[in-house]
Each structure stands twice: as structure tokens, then as C-alpha cells.
Amino acid sequence: EQSWVSHYDLTIQLYDAALEAYYAIGRFSSFELTAKQPIKHAKCFKDKLNAYINYVRYLTAAERGEEALAICLNVLETLGEKIPRRIGNKTVMEEALIVTNLLQKTMSCDLLGLRLLKDPKKIAISYFLDAVFLCSYESNPVIFALAVCRMMKMSIQCGLCEISAIGFGLYGTLLTGPLGADFEESYKMGRLALKALTKLDAFKLKQRVYAYYYGIIALCKDPLQASCDKLLEAYEAGFLVGDIESSAANLQLYSSLAVWGCGDKIEKAEELIRMHAKRMIQHKQNKACKTILPHLQQALDLMGSDEDAYMTFFGISEDDLLREGIQETVSHPRNAVIFTKRMYLAVLRGDVESFKEEYEMGLLHHNQQVGIRFMGKIMRVFLDGLLGFYFARKRGSDEKKWTDIGEESMKTMAKWAEGSSWNFSNKSLLLEAEYWFLLGDEILASAKYDESISAAKKHKFKNDEGLAAHKAALFHLEHNRKKEALSYFNRSKACYESWGAKGLVEEFDATIALLMASPLPQLSESIH
């Protein structure tokens, strides 16, 4: 207590340094009490700002996002930047229109030539807008989008600071969906954010900008496989500067690409995700770890392991964790990852019928994020289409509902394929094949299955090649073409074997044995 009187400046500096260190090493037991000291004793509001920033980081990591957001909004209001607590999409779109007009007046190539921000209050506002980005993405996506627009406005109107690089990157992510799915502009903003790291000497924010660009924006154009190493590089960069939450974000993005997107060896993905999940636990990033574990579980399931990753790391089963999340007021993003993981496994196994009830529950509890197109969103659209067309073929009373889901996914994937044929053409073609299967056009369906297989092979998506061959096998089996079905089943098995999905290979061995031994009517019923 005496030091606040006798050595005030030094005490402020020591508390700020202690908070940074406590966060970096995950010493959260001492964090809250330590953070409240400078907030209580500082002589002026300016001297409290670093303590508030670090306290918000701690609350976000401790899954207390609403508390963190409330502090940020209060601080911003004190600084003169009021963000309404209750807003709707209309307000966000109005702010986005202002940003669009400002960008049209200042061509993107000239943005980095704008003056530097010198006003200390505006610089402080930029740091708390950044804090809003971190704590509102999951808990309040509308405020998240509004804060991004405010950061863009301030950068253009008042000048650039290091957080402008974050603003450019996040604005680019919003352009992948919430603000109109303008992928060309999204890509431009992403490239601008990368350049801003150098121009603004903001390399300590590399892990943040890389997450937005390589984990989200680059998927619009660049091969998915190109992002994996960059995300791991950003993951390590975050640890070097004590930005553990951004390291966790990069790990989440990497894990989804490694297991769902790239078709790389499953064993490699499992080993890396497990190793880094342990590291997250060491740094008390339990929230991040829980979001990463569905990807580890996906790898384990594909490899034929009986291990429950959540039980291993947290002593609670995945089913119990899922039920816990469903009871929350806002659907937990972790639940969306778990549901998508289960959807994918059901589709790969050809066991979607038993998944229907859980899938419909997942539709009810689907997370309410801002629609940014990361790998989880891509997979959800793709799997929705496959499941929609499958259930529509059952010709039940809900056929139209399922057909609409399938067609909407097919249209979305076709649009994405226009931007990146490498990443999305094989998925788009497979949805088209399922569509023509539904309509009964055997010639078109057969052709589209083959095109999807070829596109997946050409672009090195071994997982998608196996899935397309599996779907083609089921299509031919439905039309009593046993020889063709057997050929496609064997091709699918070979792809999964190369991928490292030993659990699927064992199931396909049983299916192929059944196909070779059984009459078609019995077989079709057994496999479907």
C-alpha cells in the first residue's frame, strides 16, 4: 500500500509487468486480485488502462466474456467512444455502409499512406476496440462487427496505428459473409493487413493477422493446404510475445484444416493437436482446449481409437460436455464443432440414418456466430447439403424441407467454387451429383460423381476423394450395379487407407466382404 505513495510510477510499471507475466504463464489464481490493485489505486484513468486490458484478457480466457465486454464498453464510453449495449444488424449495416463509402474515397492501395495516429486518447480507444474484438466474437457477434467497423472508420478518418492492421484483417473476415460475401474485397483487405504489419511496425501482432488471413480470408482463393504451416508459425509467434489467446485461436484454425480440410495424414494431425492441447492446458487456456478437442476426437475416431479426448483431458465425457453446453443461454461454439465432427463421421461411415435425430437437435442449437467463413462454416454447409439430399431421397412428408437445405448448400458451394476451384470444386460437384441422384438423372449423377473424384484427386484432398468414391458406390448400389459399386468401394477404401483412417478402412473391409457375398436386395438394405 505504501508504494502507491512513495514510488507511484514504479508501482504502476511493476503491476503492469506482473499482470503480463501472470497471464503468459497461466498463473490465474493471482491474476484477479493483482489486476484490481492498479484499478483501485491509480491516480488517473490513463494509468488504469493497462490493468483493464489485462483484466479483460483474463476474463475472456476464463470464459467470462460478458463481464469482459461490459468493462470494455464502460472504458470506451469514458474515452468518448460509446457503443450501444443493445443493437441489431441494421445498425451494423449502417456503419458498414459508412466504411464502404470511406474506402471508395480512399482506394485500398492508398490506405497505408494515411497519416499515423498521434492522439493518445484515440490510441487508447483502438486498444479497447481490440479488446472488444477478443471478448465479443462469441458472446455478442453484432457488437463485434460494429467494433470492427468503428476501428476501420477511426483508421481512415484519424490515422493509422498498429491496431489498424487488426482492423483491416477483421474487416476482411467480415466480408466473407456477414457484410455481403464479397470475396475479392475480403482478399484485398487481408493482403493489406499483412502489408500493414511491416508498414506500421506491428510484428508483435503477426499471430493475430495471420489467424484472420490464413485461417479465414485465404480460403477464398489460396489452396487450403498452404495455410496449415502458416497457422502453426503464428501459433508459435503468439507464445513468443505472450499472446496466448491468439496462439490458441491459430491452433483451433489449424486443427480444423488439418482434420477436415487438407487431407493430410490423420496420424500427423492427431500427434500435433494432442501435443499443443497439452500446452494449452499448461497455460490455463481450458476454453481454447475444449474447442480444439473435437478435432483430436475426430482424428481418434477415424483412426479407430476408443479414447474419449474430453475424458482424457478434463475427466468429463463428450456427451456430458455437449449437454452442459446446450443448457447455456447462447449456443456454445464448441457445440457447433462437436456437432459438425459427428456429422462428418456419420457421412464418412454412411451411417446418417442413425444420426438424423441428433442432426435435427444440432439445427436447433446451432451456434449464433457472425457467419464468417472459416473451415467449420465450410464443412457445415457441405455436410448440410449431403444430409439434406440424403433425407430428401427418403421421400417422406418432410422431403421439401430437406431438398431446400440441400439446394441452398449446393448454391453456396458453387459460388465459393467460382472463387477457388482448388478448394471447393470437388465439394460443389459432389453436391451436384447428389442433387441429380435425388432427381433420378442417373447419367448426370454418375458423371458428377466421377468429376468430383477427379477434382479431389487433382487438388490432393485424399479425404474428399474417398468420400466422393463412397457416395458413388452407394449411388450405383441403389441402382443394382454391383460391379460398379464394388469398384468405387475399393477406391474409397484405398483413399481412406492412404489418409490413415484405419477405423474407416476396417468398416469398409466388412462392407466389401458383404457386397461380394450377398444378393443385392439384402445388401442394399444392410449397407444403407
Disulfide bonds with the S-S distance in Angstrom:
none
